[in-house]
Amino acid sequence: MAIKINEINEMFVVEWNARQKVLQIQALGTVLKHNLRAAVNGRNSGYAPIAIAHTEGEAHKMSKLIEAKLKMRSREVSSDTLH
């Protein structure tokens, strides 16, 4: 099933930057444009798409859930290193 270009711009992506340890939300069309530009210029965008949502509100909800999981994982790793 093909997705029309206008539908792409109405969808949102939650991205993770492992180096900076941050999440960001952008329109799918913007993400694709930045990733293409990075690939053409031989570099890495630094962000990995980890969730796609139909609305920006859904993306924010996903981001909050992911952030909570990351914090929980971070605490587990920190407590593991104390033993």
Secondary structure, DSSP 8 states (H G I E B T S, - for coil): ----HHHHHT-EEEEEETTTTEEEEEEHHHHHHHHHHHHHTT---S-EEEEEESSHHHHHHHHHHHHHHHHHHHHHHHHHHT-
